[in-house]
């Protein structure tokens, strides 16, 4: 019995999309797209339209999630406004509470009337629609880290996502980051669905999502600290469509001696061509695309090794094909 319990705990720890490899989501996706542009003024009817023809909970949740990710736009200007106000009032609890109360009303008004929102609104509408479908779904508040995040100012929490219970197990998803991205220069949002954030592997998710309530890490018998989260490499959206896990390096910043080897290890979602793997290395003066010193693939495990033969400071960006996966920095001394 003890070994059976250990097995069940280990199985729970790695709840991810591969648990449903036997499910074909094409019907769920078609239904979600068929009801594109419907409004949120009658959510029970919307949920019925999205789920009534589907057989399993995971298919029903998939249709809801897909609908949200293809219909709700990310109001990045609203996000920036909230960030400025929360920083301004962070030392004044009365003004901060007043702002938060007023802001929540604005968020949900825009969500329901304009189908525009920020991460809290995405997580809220996924939860509400899932609950109407008799699915157990929670909002998870915490910290999200991207290449644009200033980790020195990650207080208070800056991101929200969802946990969904399917077949007795909890899974993680991020409808905000899955739906698309704002254009860097204009902050205008464009839909660009990323399927990697649907029922993501918790071992990958933890690198750039850290929940306030650590039970939502969903990695039993593993300890993960906020400092480790802050120190971790930068992961990009394409990491979620290429990787199952990011093993090493565990940290973004490194101090190396000249000619010292550094190893990179990843678990891949699918077989790739060795020739598709490359680094883009920025030394502060120029960018150069180069191959790691060694590349090996054993089944779905990718291992890279690299050495720097010149002192300096380097930003190293990993690519698989044209997909930007992750970023690290290296200070190299003789």
N, C-alpha and C positions, 0 to 999 in steps of 0.2 A: 504493500500500500504506500509506503514512504516513497518508493521509486516512481510509482504512478503519479503521486502528487507532484514530485519534482518535474516529471515530464509535462504535466499539465501547466505548471507555472512557466516552464521554458516555452511551451507552445503559446501561452497567453502573451508572453513577452514580445513575441515577434509577429503579432497580428498585423497583417498587411494585405495588399491587393492580391498577392499570389495565392492566398487562401481561396480565392474565387476564380482560379484559372478555368474551372469547369463551367463558368457562367459566361454566356454571350450577352454583352451589354448593348448590342446593336438596336434591339427593340426599345430599350429604355431611352437610348440616345435619340432615336427617331421620334419618339413621343415627345420628348423634351423640346426638340427643334420644331415639331409640328405646332406646338403651343407657344412658340416664340412670340414675343410682343404682347402676350396677355397681361392684364393689369392685376394689381394686388388688392383690388377693392372687394374681392370675394375669394378669400384664401381657401376655405373648405371646397369650393367648386374647383379651384385650380388644382388642389391636391387630388381630388377625385379624377379629374381629367388626366393628371400625370401618372396616377398609380393604379387605377381600377383594372387595367388590362394586364397587369404584371403579376407574376406568380410568387416571387420571393422578396423578402425584406431588402436584400442588397440591391435588387433591381429597382425596387420602389425608391430607395434612397438615392440610387444613381440618377433616376429621372429627376428627382427634386434638385439634387446638387447640380446637375447639368443645366437645368432651367435657370437656376440662380446665376451660375457662372456665365451664361450666355445672354442674360437679360438685365442684370443689375450692374450699373457702371460705377467705377471707383471715383469718388469725388475727392481727388487729391488736394485741391485747393482747400476744401473743408478740413481735411486732415492736417494740413499745414497751419491753418488758423487755430485749430484745437491745440496743436503742439505749442504754438507761440503763447496762447493764453494759459495753458497749464504750467509752462515754464515761468510765466510772469507771476502767477499766483501760488507757486509751489510752497512758499513760506507763509502764506496767509490762508489758513484752512477755511475761514468763512467765505472769502471771495472765491476760493477754489471750488467749494461746494456749490455756491450760487452759479458759477460758470458751468460746472458739470451738469447741474439740473437743467439749466437753460439749453445747454448744448445737446443733451439727450433728446429734448423735444424737437430741436432742429434736425437732428439726425433722422429720427423716425418720420418726421413730416416729409423730408426729402425722399426717404426710402419709399414711403407709401404713395406719394403723389408724383414724384419724378423718376422713381426707380434708380436713384443715385444714392450712394452712401459711402461709409468708410468701413474698416474691418469689423467694428462692433455691430454695424448694421448687417453686414454679410452673415456673421455668425448668428445673429438674432433671427434673421429670416430663414436660414437653413434650419435652425432649431424649431421655429414655429411651424414651418411646413412639415418637417419630419414628425413632430408631435401630433399634428393633425392626421398623419398617416399611421398613428399608433406606434411610432418608432421612438426609442429612448435616445435622445440626443441632448448633449450638453454644450454650453458655451465655455470655452477655456480662455481665460485672460492671462497674459504674460508678456514676454519680450520676444520681439522678432528682430533679426539682424540681417541686414543686406549690405551691399557695398556702399550704400549711401548713409548708413547708420553711424552716428557719432556715439561710440560706446561710452564716452565720458559723461554723456548726458542721458543715459538709459534709466531715468528715474523721473516720474513713475513709469509703470508698464506701458508699452506702446503698441501692443498688438493683441488680436483676439482670433480664435479659430474654433473648430468644433471637434468633439469626440462623439462617435456614433456607436451604439451597441447593436451588433449583428450576430445572430447565432450564439448569443451568450458571451461574446467577446467585444472589447472596446477597440475602436480604430480611430485614427487621426486623419483629419483633412483640413485644408486651408482654402476656402472658397475665394478669399480676397486675392491671394497671390495666383490662384489658378485662373482667375477670370481675365487677366490681362495686365497691362502696364501703362503708366502715364508716359507720354513723350518727355524726355529729359529737359528739352528746351522750353516747351510750352505748358507742361503739366496736363495736357489734354489726354484723356484716357482713350485707349483703343483696346477693343476686345481681342484677346489672343490666348485662347484656352490652353492650359498646361495640365495634361492628365496626370502628371506625376504627383500632384498634391492630393489625389483621391486615394484614400486608404493607404497613406504613405508608411514606409517602414519606420518605426520609432527610432531606430538606430541612426537613420539619416536625418529624421525630423529634428532630433535634439540638437543638432549642430547649429541650426538657426532659429529654433523655437524653444523657449524656456518658460514653462508654465509657473504661475504663482503657486498653485497647488501642485506639489510635485507628484501626486498620485497620477497625474495626467502625462507624466513622462512615459508610462506604460512599459518600463523596462525593469521587471522585477529582479531583485538580487543584484542590481547595479546601482552604484552611487554616482550622481552627476551634480556638480556644484555650479553655482552661478558664475564663479570665476573661470571655471573650465569653459563654460558657454561663451564668455566674453573673449577668452583667449583663442577660441577655435578659428579655423580658416573661414574665409568667406566662401559660401556656396551660392551658386546662381540657379535660376530656374531650370536650366538644362541638366543640372546634376540630377534632378528628380526624374528625368526621362531617360537617363543613361545609367545611373547607379542604383544599386540596392543598398550598399553601405559605403561609407567613406571611413577607411580604417586608420591610415596614417598619411601625413603627419597630423598629430592631434592639435597642434597649435599653428597659428598664422605666422608669428614672428620667430625667427631663428638666428642664432649666432653660430657661424661655422668657421673652421679654419680652411685655408686654401687647400684644394684637392681632397677635402673630407667628403665622403659619400653621404647623401641624404636619400632615404627611401620613401616611396609613395605607394600605398596599397589601397585598392578599391575592389569591391564586388560589383560586377557588371550585371545589368538586366538582360543583356543579349550579347551574342558573339560579335566582336568588332574586328576590323582589319588593323593589324599592328601599325600600318603606315598612316592610319588616321590620327594617331596620338602625337601631340606636339606641345611644346611650351612656347609661349610668347614672353620673352624676357625683356624687361625695361630696366636699363641701368642708369636712368636719369638723363641720358643724352639721346638715346635711340631705342627703338623697339626692334627686336630680332626674333623671328620664328625659328625654332631649333628643335631637334629631336633630343629626348633624354639620352643619357649615355648608354642605358640599357632598358629594354622593354621586354617583358615576358607575360604571356597569358596562359594560365593553366585552367582549363574549363572556363569558368566565369570570373576568375580572379586575375586582376591586372596589377602587376608590380613594375614600378619604374625605379631607376637609380640615376642620380645625377651628381656631378661635381662641378665646382667653379674653380677655374685655374687663375683667376685674377681677383685681387682685392676689390671691394666695392659694396654697394647696396643695390639689391636687385628685387624688383617686383616680378614674381613668376606666376603666369596665368596658364592653367592647364586647359587644353582643348582636345575634344574628340571630334574629329572632322571640323565643322564650322561651329560646333557647340562649345561655348565657354562654360567650363565646369566649376573651377575653383581658383582662388588666389592665395598666394603665400608671399612672405618677404624674407630675404636672407641678407644678413650683414656678414660679409666674408673678410676675414683678416688673415694675414700671413702667419 
